[in-house]
Each structure stands twice: as C-alpha cells, then as structure tokens.
Amino acid sequence: MLYILFFAELLMRFNYWGIQSLLVLYLVKHLSYSYPSAYHLYGTFTALTFLFSILGGFLADKVYGFKNSLLIGITLSLLGNVLLLSTPHLFVVGLIFISLGVGIFIPNNSNLIGNLYQQQDTAREQGFSIYYIGTNLGALMGPLVYGLLAFNDQWRPALILSLCLNLFFLLIFFIANRNKYAGSLNKAYLERFPVKKTTAFFATLVTSIIVFAGVLLSNDFKMLGVVLNVVCICSIAYIVKRAFTLQKKTRQAILKLLMVMPLSIVFFAIAYQIGDSLVIFTDKFVDRSFFSWTVPANIFISFEALFIVLFAPLMGRFWQKSKAKKASLSIFTQFSAGFLFTAISFAVFAVCAYKAMVQQHLISLAIFIPGYAFLAIGELCIMPPLIAAITKDIPKALRGSVMGLLFLLISYSAYMSVIIASLTVSNTNLHVTPAINYVHIYRDLLLIALVIAGITFIIGKVSSGQKDCLRGIQDA
C-alpha cells in the first residue's frame, strides 16, 4: 500500500512540477503574455497551490475523509488539464482547477500514508522518507521530461501527457481505495451528507476562483502576501481553538507542533533560493561546462531533488534505528540538524559568491554542487520527521487541517523567497545582480540558519531533560 501511495505522489508531483516548469515560457511564447504578467501568474499559481492545501485538509476533517478528498483533488486536476488543452481562453481557469486539485491532494495523501502505521510504529519515519523520495523524484523528472516534450515550443505533447497522467492517477486511487486504511467520510456528517457535501464542494470551488482571480487581477505581488497573512492567522487560530477542546496531552502535542511548524517558513524561504537567486547566480558566475556541453542553469534546480532521492533511504534507516534503540531525537533536535546543514550549504554558496567577486572568474562545479547536497540533507532532517509527527501526534479529526497548515506555511515561504532574492539586485540597475550582493545575502542566510539551529538544539535538550527527569521520578 505504501508503494501505491508513493507512486501516486510521484506522478502528481511529476505532473505539477512539469507544468510549472513550462508555465512562464508557454505564457510568453504561446499566449503572448508580457514577462511581468507571466511572472505574476507563475507566482500566484505556485503559492496558491499550497494555500489551497488548508482547504483540502479542512474538507477531509469535516466532510469527506482522506480518500474522498483525494478523489476530489485528482478529479479537479484532471478537469484542469482538459481545460488547458481546450482553448487559450480557458487556460487560466484550467490552472485554477489544477492549483485547487493539487492543493487538496497534497495533505491528504500524506495522511493516508500516516494511517498505514500504528501509533508507536518505529517504521513511520522511514515510510515518510520513502514517500519523500517519490515527491522529489517527481520534482526531478517532471521538468526534464516536460522540457524534452516541449522542445522547439511544441507544447501540446506535454499537455497531453499531463492529461494522461491524471487519468492514471484515478486508477491508482481506485487501487488504493480498496485498502482499509484509506479513510472514509466523516461519520458525524453522514446524516447531512447530501447537503453538506454539495455545499462544501461548491463553496470551496467558488472561494478558490475568487481568491485566485483577485490576486491575479490586482497586478500587485504584495496582494498575495496579504492573502497569505490573513489565511495563515485564521488557520492557526482555528487549530488552536480546536486544540483547547481536546485532552491535555493531545493539546500539548498540537501546541508543540505549532511552535516548530513556523520554522518551516524560514527553512523553505532559504531553500527556495535554488529556484530564485541561485539560478541567476549559476547562470552568471558558475562554470557550467561539462565535457563539450554547457549545462543549462535551470537544470541545477533539480540537483537538490536528486540528492534527496540519493540520501533519503539512508536517513530513513537512521531515524528508524534511533527509534528502535529508544534514542529517539525530539522534533526540535531534528530541526536543529536541518538548519545546521542548511547553514553549511549557504556557507558553500557564500564562499562561491566571494570567490566570484574577488577572483573575477567562473566558479568550478566541484566547489558549487556540494552546497545542494548539504541543503538536501537539511531538508531530510526537517520535512519527513515533521510530516511523520503530524500523522502520529495529531488526532484524526484535526490531522487534515494541520497538514494543510504545513503546506500553507510552505506557500508563504515561496512568497518570502522572492523578497529575499530581490535583495540581490542592484539598487541602481534592476538588470544587474553584482556578486557582492550574493555574498551579503548568503552570509546573512547562513547566520540566520545557525542561530535557529542553536536555539532549537537548546530547546530539544531541555525537553529531553524534562522527559528523563519524569521517567526517573516514575521509576523511583
């Protein structure tokens, strides 16, 4: 069952990141968008996809259950791909359906995987490491395959592939649906099912269209920040309110996760530089020659995903062995390790920027690429353990909303990463990004990561000490 859900995740990410990688070029070359308009639509599509995950989690908790929410997400994505192929006038509407469908799919597939394990199963984090391989395989392969299919601006084969993948998603869903862990409708709402289901579905669809269209028509990227702020605050307030209606132990577990989850905003705001400032840095300052071939700068975006795929099995075994030996690391200690590796990663990038500034020659790949490897290890210390903790410690009635909040926070990271990347641009010429700006920004990012690593390490040690103290009292 794990590998069925793993394959479904791989295909959905493959489809989503493939379309995303083509979006700007398709809008500019095929639909005659201006560059600012194309970037605005690209940013809106990316951020709102993760924002809609909070809706997907809420619907799963309140109305549909995990498996039915998964079906809705796949179906909406399928309809969106049909609209992309139909006519240019419906292209943006198709993107809205895909954004909403993927947003609903993401938190609920994670929760289905969590349902495969018992509460104290030591294999849980290894299972999520395997799941994370699927996520990053899709992110790695999607841009490459879609880019080849759209070679010489032949877009239609790539869009047809996207449609076929969604049809295959439905097959995967129906296979997974036979498993007892797949989840079911919320029994508390079964008596009102016809009205509740219909109302919830159309309210979600209309709200999503209004939000997407409002952000797009505002023609102001700051409007996206306002929307994300409002939704984040409301979502956290709702979860905190629900937490105080539960038992003390459960409430403490929820509040503990709510303390650590906002740190994912900082991590991904830093990590997403691989798709923002680091692409421009690579294009301008890195020697990309490989034998007789010059590697395109955008290919480097896939390097972190490649290292995640390589390292995830090892990290999964490490987490499982630590659990089995009862030497389990707290979520704070795992975050500390993640931010430490992130700091090392940006130390590498800062050194590369300094060498580019001082020596005035292109940076060797041998010096530059290890930065992606360290960043991948950092992400593996943060995301799989965090997702595993949500599926383990959060009660089923609230799990979808908390998982949706996590991906909502990641959407906020995408917004923040654009602001950080803009700091590398010259104040006097918006078309110039001097090396010294990269030195300063990457230095500041590594310092931020180091400070957070230190703080979370201390918190982890204090929380572990309290547990040891309580255990000693109980033994006495």
C-alpha positions in Angstrom: 0.0 0.0 0.0 2.9 2.4 0.8 4.3 2.0 -2.7 0.9 2.6 -4.3 0.6 6.0 -2.5 4.3 6.6 -3.2 3.7 6.2 -6.9 0.6 8.4 -6.8 2.6 11.1 -5.1 5.4 10.7 -7.7 3.0 11.1 -10.6 1.2 14.1 -9.1 4.4 15.9 -8.4 5.8 14.9 -11.8 2.7 16.4 -13.4 2.6 19.6 -11.3 6.3 20.5 -11.5 6.4 19.6 -15.2 3.6 22.1 -15.9 5.1 24.7 -13.6 8.5 24.4 -15.3 6.9 25.3 -18.7 4.4 27.9 -17.5 6.4 31.1 -18.0 7.7 30.2 -21.4 4.2 28.9 -22.5 2.6 32.2 -21.4 5.1 34.4 -23.1 5.7 32.5 -26.3 2.3 30.9 -27.0 -0.2 33.2 -25.2 1.8 36.5 -25.8 1.9 37.4 -22.1 4.4 40.1 -21.0 7.2 39.0 -18.7 5.8 40.8 -15.6 2.3 39.3 -16.2 3.8 35.8 -16.8 5.8 36.0 -13.5 2.8 37.3 -11.6 0.7 34.3 -12.8 3.5 31.9 -12.1 3.9 33.1 -8.6 0.2 33.1 -7.9 -0.2 29.6 -9.3 2.7 28.3 -7.1 1.8 30.0 -3.8 -2.0 29.4 -4.1 -1.5 25.7 -4.8 0.0 25.2 -1.3 -2.5 27.7 0.2 -5.4 25.6 -1.1 -4.0 22.7 0.9 -5.5 24.2 4.0 -8.9 23.9 2.3 -8.1 20.3 1.4 -7.2 19.4 5.0 -10.3 21.2 6.4 -12.6 19.3 3.9 -11.1 16.0 4.9 -11.5 16.6 8.6 -15.0 18.0 8.4 -16.8 16.4 5.4 -15.2 13.9 3.0 -12.5 12.0 4.8 -9.0 11.5 3.3 -9.8 9.1 0.5 -12.7 11.1 -0.9 -10.8 14.3 -0.7 -8.0 12.6 -2.6 -10.5 11.6 -5.3 -11.8 15.2 -5.5 -8.3 16.6 -5.8 -7.4 14.1 -8.6 -10.7 14.8 -10.5 -10.2 18.6 -10.3 -6.7 18.3 -11.6 -8.0 16.1 -14.4 -10.6 18.7 -15.3 -7.9 21.5 -15.2 -5.8 19.6 -17.7 -8.8 19.2 -20.0 -9.3 22.9 -19.9 -5.6 23.6 -20.7 -5.9 21.6 -23.9 -9.3 23.0 -24.9 -8.8 26.7 -25.8 -6.4 29.5 -24.7 -9.3 31.5 -23.3 -9.8 28.8 -20.6 -6.1 28.4 -19.8 -6.2 30.4 -16.6 -9.4 28.6 -15.5 -7.6 25.3 -16.1 -4.7 26.5 -13.8 -7.2 27.3 -11.1 -8.6 23.8 -11.2 -5.1 22.2 -11.2 -4.0 24.5 -8.3 -7.0 23.6 -6.3 -6.8 19.9 -7.2 -3.1 19.5 -6.3 -3.7 21.6 -3.1 -6.4 19.2 -1.9 -4.3 16.2 -2.9 -1.1 17.0 -1.1 -2.1 17.0 2.6 -4.5 14.0 2.3 -2.1 11.7 0.5 0.4 12.3 3.4 -2.3 11.5 5.9 -3.2 8.2 4.1 0.4 7.2 4.5 0.3 8.0 8.2 -2.7 5.8 8.5 -0.6 2.8 7.5 1.3 2.8 10.8 0.3 2.2 14.4 0.8 5.0 16.9 4.3 3.9 18.1 5.5 2.1 14.9 9.2 2.8 14.5 8.9 2.4 10.7 6.8 5.6 10.4 9.7 8.0 9.7 11.3 5.5 7.3 8.0 5.3 5.5 7.8 9.1 5.1 11.4 9.1 3.9 10.3 6.7 1.1 7.3 9.0 0.5 9.7 11.9 0.2 11.7 10.1 -2.4 8.5 10.0 -4.5 7.9 13.7 -4.0 11.4 14.6 -5.1 11.6 12.0 -8.0 8.6 13.8 -9.4 10.2 17.2 -8.9 13.4 15.9 -10.5 11.9 14.1 -13.5 8.9 16.4 -14.3 10.8 19.5 -15.6 13.2 17.3 -17.6 10.6 15.2 -19.4 8.2 18.1 -20.0 11.1 20.2 -21.2 12.0 17.5 -23.8 8.4 17.1 -24.9 8.0 20.9 -25.4 11.3 21.1 -27.4 11.1 23.8 -30.1 7.9 25.1 -28.5 5.8 22.0 -29.2 3.6 22.4 -26.2 0.7 20.1 -27.0 2.5 16.7 -26.4 3.4 17.9 -22.9 -0.2 18.9 -22.1 -1.5 15.6 -23.5 1.0 13.7 -21.2 -0.3 15.8 -18.3 -3.9 14.7 -19.1 -2.9 11.0 -19.4 -1.1 11.1 -16.1 -4.3 12.4 -14.3 -6.3 9.6 -15.8 -3.7 7.2 -14.5 -4.0 8.9 -11.1 -7.6 7.8 -10.9 -6.6 4.2 -11.5 -4.0 4.5 -8.7 -6.7 6.0 -6.4 -9.2 3.1 -7.0 -6.5 0.6 -6.2 -5.6 2.4 -3.0 -9.3 2.8 -2.2 -9.6 -0.9 -1.6 -7.4 -0.7 1.4 -8.9 -0.4 4.8 -6.5 2.4 5.8 -7.8 4.7 3.0 -10.2 6.6 5.3 -13.9 7.3 4.9 -16.4 10.1 5.1 -16.7 11.9 8.5 -19.4 9.9 10.2 -20.6 12.9 12.2 -21.8 14.4 8.9 -23.3 11.4 7.3 -26.8 12.2 8.2 -26.5 15.6 6.5 -24.3 14.2 3.7 -26.2 15.4 0.6 -26.4 19.0 1.6 -23.1 19.1 3.4 -21.1 17.5 0.6 -22.6 19.7 -2.2 -22.4 22.9 -0.2 -18.8 22.3 0.9 -17.7 21.4 -2.6 -19.1 24.5 -4.4 -18.2 26.8 -1.6 -14.6 25.6 -1.9 -14.6 25.9 -5.7 -16.1 29.4 -5.7 -13.8 30.6 -2.9 -10.7 29.3 -4.7 -11.7 31.0 -8.0 -12.4 34.3 -6.2 -9.0 34.2 -4.4 -7.0 33.2 -7.5 -8.7 35.8 -9.7 -8.5 38.5 -7.1 -4.7 38.1 -6.6 -4.2 37.9 -10.3 -6.3 40.9 -11.3 -4.7 43.0 -8.5 -1.5 43.1 -10.6 0.4 43.6 -7.3 2.5 40.8 -5.8 2.0 42.3 -2.3 -1.6 41.4 -2.6 -0.6 37.7 -2.4 1.2 38.4 0.8 -1.9 40.0 2.3 -4.0 36.9 1.4 -1.4 34.5 2.8 -1.1 36.5 6.1 -4.9 36.5 6.6 -5.3 32.8 5.8 -2.3 31.8 8.0 -3.6 33.8 11.0 -7.1 32.4 10.6 -5.9 28.8 10.2 -3.6 28.9 13.2 -6.4 30.5 15.3 -8.9 27.8 14.2 -6.4 24.9 15.1 -5.5 26.5 18.5 -9.2 26.9 19.3 -9.9 23.2 18.4 -6.8 22.2 20.4 -8.2 23.6 23.7 -11.3 21.4 23.3 -9.1 18.2 23.4 -7.4 16.4 26.2 -4.3 17.9 27.8 -1.8 15.5 26.3 -3.2 15.9 22.8 -3.4 19.7 23.2 0.3 19.8 24.3 1.3 17.8 21.2 -0.6 20.1 18.9 0.8 23.3 20.5 4.3 21.8 20.4 4.0 21.2 16.6 2.5 24.7 16.2 5.7 26.1 17.8 8.0 24.3 15.4 6.0 24.4 12.2 6.5 28.2 11.5 10.3 27.4 11.3 9.5 25.6 8.1 8.7 29.1 6.6 12.3 30.2 7.4 13.8 27.0 6.1 11.9 27.0 2.7 12.3 30.7 2.3 16.1 30.0 2.4 15.9 26.7 0.4 13.8 28.2 -2.4 16.7 30.4 -3.4 17.7 27.4 -5.6 14.8 28.4 -7.9 15.2 32.2 -7.5 18.6 33.9 -6.9 20.8 30.8 -7.3 19.5 30.3 -10.8 20.8 33.7 -11.8 24.0 33.2 -9.8 24.6 29.9 -11.6 24.0 31.5 -15.0 26.4 34.4 -14.4 29.1 33.1 -12.1 29.4 29.3 -12.4 31.4 27.4 -15.0 28.7 25.1 -16.3 30.7 23.3 -18.9 30.6 19.5 -18.7 32.9 18.0 -21.3 31.7 19.6 -24.5 28.2 20.5 -23.2 27.2 23.6 -21.3 24.6 22.6 -18.7 21.6 25.0 -18.7 21.3 27.0 -15.5 17.7 25.9 -14.8 18.8 22.2 -14.7 20.6 23.0 -11.4 17.1 23.4 -9.8 16.8 19.6 -9.9 20.1 18.9 -8.1 18.7 19.2 -4.6 15.9 16.8 -5.5 18.5 14.4 -6.9 20.5 14.4 -3.6 17.3 13.9 -1.6 16.5 10.8 -3.7 20.0 9.5 -3.0 20.2 10.3 0.7 16.5 9.6 1.8 16.9 5.8 2.2 19.9 6.3 4.5 18.2 9.0 6.5 15.1 6.8 6.8 17.1 3.9 8.2 18.9 6.3 10.6 15.5 7.6 12.0 14.2 4.1 12.4 17.3 2.8 14.2 17.2 5.7 16.6 13.6 4.9 17.4 14.3 1.2 17.8 17.1 1.9 20.2 14.9 4.3 22.2 17.4 7.0 21.4 14.7 9.0 19.6 15.5 12.6 18.8 13.0 15.2 19.5 11.5 17.2 16.6 13.5 20.3 17.9 16.8 18.4 17.7 15.9 17.2 14.2 15.2 20.8 13.1 18.5 21.9 14.7 20.3 19.4 12.5 18.4 20.5 9.5 19.2 24.2 10.0 22.9 23.3 10.7 23.2 21.6 7.3 21.3 24.5 5.7 23.9 26.9 7.2 26.7 24.7 5.8 25.0 24.8 2.4 24.8 28.5 2.3 28.4 28.8 3.6 29.4 27.0 0.4 27.3 29.3 -1.7 28.6 32.4 0.1 32.2 31.3 -0.4 31.4 30.7 -4.1 30.0 34.3 -4.3 33.1 35.7 -2.6 35.4 33.9 -5.0 33.4 35.2 -7.9 33.7 38.7 -6.5 37.4 38.6 -5.7 38.9 36.4 -8.4 36.7 37.5 -11.3 36.4 34.1 -12.8 33.8 31.4 -13.1 33.3 29.0 -10.1 34.1 25.3 -10.5 31.2 22.9 -10.3 33.2 20.8 -7.8 33.0 23.7 -5.3 29.5 24.7 -6.1 27.5 21.4 -6.3 28.2 20.2 -2.7 26.0 23.1 -1.5 23.0 21.4 -3.0 23.9 18.1 -1.2 24.1 19.8 2.2 20.8 21.5 1.6 19.2 18.2 0.7 20.3 16.6 3.9 18.9 19.6 5.8 15.5 19.2 4.2 15.5 15.4 5.0 16.1 16.4 8.7 13.1 18.6 8.7 10.2 17.6 6.4 9.9 13.7 6.7 10.1 13.9 10.6 7.7 16.8 10.7 5.1 15.1 8.5 5.5 11.8 10.4 5.0 13.7 13.7 1.8 15.3 12.4 0.3 11.9 11.4 1.4 10.4 14.7 0.5 13.0 17.3 -2.4 14.9 15.8 -5.9 13.3 16.3 -7.5 12.2 13.1 -10.3 14.7 13.3 -7.8 17.6 13.1 -5.0 16.0 11.2 -6.0 17.2 7.7 -6.2 20.8 8.8 -2.8 20.7 10.5 -1.2 19.0 7.4 -2.9 21.7 5.3 -1.4 24.4 7.5 2.0 23.0 7.0 1.8 23.3 3.2 0.1 26.7 3.6 3.2 27.8 5.5 5.4 26.5 2.7 3.4 28.7 0.3 4.3 31.7 2.5 7.9 30.6 2.1 7.6 30.8 -1.7 6.4 34.4 -1.2 9.2 35.3 1.2 11.9 33.7 -1.1 11.0 36.1 -3.9 11.5 39.0 -1.5 14.9 37.6 -0.4 16.0 37.0 -4.0 15.1 40.6 -4.9 17.8 41.9 -2.5 20.5 40.5 -4.8 19.5 43.1 -7.5 21.5 46.3 -7.8 19.8 49.4 -6.4 20.9 51.4 -9.5 20.2 48.9 -12.3 17.4 46.4 -12.0 19.0 44.2 -14.7 22.3 43.7 -12.7 23.0 41.4 -9.8 26.5 42.0 -8.6 28.5 39.2 -6.8 28.9 41.3 -3.6 25.1 41.3 -3.1 25.1 37.5 -3.2 28.0 37.4 -0.6 26.0 39.6 1.8 22.6 37.8 1.3 24.0 34.3 1.6 26.1 35.2 4.6 23.0 36.6 6.3 21.0 33.4 5.5 23.7 31.1 6.9 23.8 33.2 10.1 20.0 33.0 10.4 20.2 29.3 9.9 23.0 28.9 12.5 21.0 30.9 15.1 17.9 28.8 14.6 20.0 25.6 14.8 21.4 26.7 18.1 18.0 27.8 19.6 16.2 24.6 18.5 19.1 22.4 19.8 18.9 24.0 23.3 15.1 23.6 23.3 15.5 19.9 22.2 18.0 19.3 25.0 15.7 21.0 27.6 12.7 19.0 26.5 14.7 15.7 26.5 16.0 16.5 30.0 12.4 17.0 31.3 11.4 13.7 29.9 14.4 11.9 31.5 13.5 13.6 34.8 9.9 12.5 34.7 11.0 9.0 33.8 13.3 8.9 36.7 10.6 10.0 39.1 8.3 7.3 37.7 11.0 4.6 38.1 11.6 5.7 41.7 
